[in-house]
Amino acid sequence: MTSKLTEKQERLAQNLALGMSKTEAAKDAGYSPKTEANQNAKVKNRIEKLQKGAADRVMLSLSRHLLDLMEIRDKALSKSSFSAAVAAEVARGKAAGLYVLKSELTINKIESMSKDEIIERLNHLYQATGGALPNSKIIDLKLNHEPKANGSS
């Protein structure tokens, strides 16, 4: 008994590996929709082999990615395109985890803070900046928005 698939079996395996439904794949390969041709062990093995090959072709591995970026860098250097070479090298470093991208976002709306919270925050900033902020006494300032007696504002 030969281990080679028939044309219909190969077509069925190809169709199923491409993601067609069993019914569509069977019809396209020349089988009746109710045929269980894909249950054949040879067909199943062929489908697995096709799917693995497709996955290997599209899978991005870190080593492949780093090698591709190295090729890009080398080609850019050979053409004296230094900015492109640097960009490729930085991309390699990022992909390899050599750069730590860190960002910190602090949102403090002063309108929602109490006087004590504002003083505490100013003191914290003073300490954090090594005394770059002027160390002054904080005074209470109350604004009087009442109109003057003569009617002008």
C-alpha positions as CSV (number, residue, x, y, z in Angstrom):
1,M,0.0,0.0,0.0
2,T,1.4,3.4,-1.0
3,S,1.7,6.3,1.5
4,K,1.1,8.9,-1.2
5,L,-2.1,10.8,-1.2
6,T,-4.5,10.8,-4.2
7,E,-5.1,14.1,-6.0
8,K,-8.5,14.4,-4.2
9,Q,-6.9,13.7,-0.8
10,E,-4.1,16.2,-1.4
11,R,-6.6,18.9,-2.5
12,L,-8.8,18.1,0.6
13,A,-5.8,18.5,2.9
14,Q,-4.7,21.7,1.2
15,N,-8.2,23.1,1.5
16,L,-8.6,22.2,5.2
17,A,-5.1,23.5,5.9
18,L,-6.2,26.8,4.4
19,G,-9.1,27.0,6.8
20,M,-12.0,26.0,4.6
21,S,-14.9,24.3,6.4
22,K,-15.0,20.5,6.1
23,T,-18.0,20.7,3.8
24,E,-16.5,23.3,1.5
25,A,-13.1,21.5,1.4
26,A,-14.8,18.2,0.5
27,K,-16.9,19.7,-2.3
28,D,-13.9,21.6,-3.8
29,A,-11.8,18.4,-3.7
30,G,-14.5,16.4,-5.5
31,Y,-15.9,14.5,-2.5
32,S,-19.5,14.5,-1.5
33,P,-20.1,16.9,1.5
34,K,-20.9,13.9,3.8
35,T,-17.6,12.1,3.0
36,E,-15.4,11.7,6.0
37,A,-12.2,11.7,3.8
38,N,-10.5,14.0,6.3
39,Q,-10.6,11.2,8.9
40,N,-8.1,9.2,6.9
41,A,-4.8,9.1,8.9
42,K,-2.7,10.0,5.8
43,V,-4.9,13.0,5.2
44,K,-4.7,14.1,8.8
45,N,-0.9,13.9,8.8
46,R,-0.8,15.9,5.6
47,I,-3.0,18.6,7.1
48,E,-0.8,18.8,10.2
49,K,2.3,19.0,8.1
50,L,0.8,21.8,5.9
51,Q,-0.3,23.8,8.9
52,K,3.0,23.4,10.7
53,G,4.9,24.6,7.6
54,A,2.6,27.6,7.3
55,A,3.0,28.5,10.9
56,D,6.8,28.2,10.7
57,R,6.9,30.6,7.7
58,V,4.9,33.3,9.4
59,M,6.2,32.9,12.9
60,L,8.3,35.7,14.0
61,S,11.1,34.6,16.3
62,L,13.3,36.9,18.3
63,S,16.5,35.5,16.7
64,R,15.1,35.9,13.1
65,H,14.0,39.4,14.0
66,L,17.4,40.4,15.4
67,L,19.1,38.9,12.3
68,D,16.9,40.8,9.9
69,L,17.5,44.1,11.8
70,M,21.3,43.3,11.7
71,E,21.1,42.9,7.9
72,I,19.2,46.2,7.6
73,R,21.8,47.9,9.7
74,D,24.7,46.4,7.7
75,K,23.1,47.4,4.3
76,A,22.5,50.9,5.6
77,L,26.1,51.2,6.8
78,S,27.4,50.0,3.4
79,K,25.4,52.9,1.8
80,S,26.5,55.4,4.4
81,S,23.0,55.8,5.7
82,F,24.0,56.2,9.2
83,S,20.7,57.4,10.6
84,A,19.0,54.3,9.2
85,A,21.8,52.1,10.6
86,V,21.4,53.7,14.0
87,A,17.6,53.2,13.9
88,A,18.0,49.6,13.0
89,E,20.5,49.1,15.8
90,V,18.2,50.8,18.3
91,A,15.4,48.6,17.2
92,R,17.6,45.5,17.7
93,G,18.4,46.7,21.2
94,K,14.7,47.3,22.0
95,A,13.8,43.9,20.7
96,A,16.6,42.3,22.8
97,G,15.3,44.1,25.9
98,L,18.4,46.2,26.3
99,Y,16.4,49.4,26.7
100,V,13.9,49.9,29.5
101,L,11.1,52.1,28.3
102,K,9.6,53.8,31.4
103,S,7.2,56.6,31.6
104,E,5.4,57.9,34.6
105,L,2.4,60.1,34.5
106,T,1.3,62.0,37.6
107,I,-1.8,64.0,37.5
108,N,-2.5,66.3,40.4
109,K,-5.3,68.8,39.9
110,I,-4.6,71.6,42.4
111,E,-8.2,72.6,42.4
112,S,-9.1,69.2,44.0
113,M,-6.4,69.4,46.6
114,S,-6.8,70.7,50.1
115,K,-4.4,73.3,51.5
116,D,-2.5,70.6,53.5
117,E,-2.2,68.4,50.4
118,I,-0.8,71.3,48.4
119,I,1.8,72.1,51.2
120,E,2.7,68.5,51.4
121,R,3.1,68.2,47.6
122,L,5.3,71.4,47.5
123,N,7.5,70.0,50.3
124,H,7.8,66.7,48.4
125,L,8.8,68.6,45.3
126,Y,11.3,70.6,47.3
127,Q,12.9,67.5,48.7
128,A,12.8,65.7,45.3
129,T,14.5,68.5,43.5
130,G,17.3,68.9,46.1
131,G,16.0,72.3,47.2
132,A,15.5,73.8,43.7
133,L,12.3,75.4,44.8
134,P,12.5,78.4,47.0
135,N,11.9,77.6,50.6
136,S,9.4,80.3,51.7
137,K,6.7,80.6,54.2
138,I,3.3,79.9,52.8
139,I,0.8,82.5,53.9
140,D,-3.0,82.5,53.7
141,L,-4.3,85.0,51.2
142,K,-8.0,85.7,51.1
143,L,-9.2,87.7,48.2
144,N,-12.0,90.1,48.7
145,H,-14.2,90.3,45.6
146,E,-16.8,92.7,47.1
147,P,-17.6,95.8,45.0
148,K,-16.3,99.1,46.3
149,A,-18.7,101.4,48.1
150,N,-18.8,104.0,45.3
151,G,-20.2,101.4,42.8
152,S,-17.1,100.7,40.7
153,S,-15.7,97.2,40.7
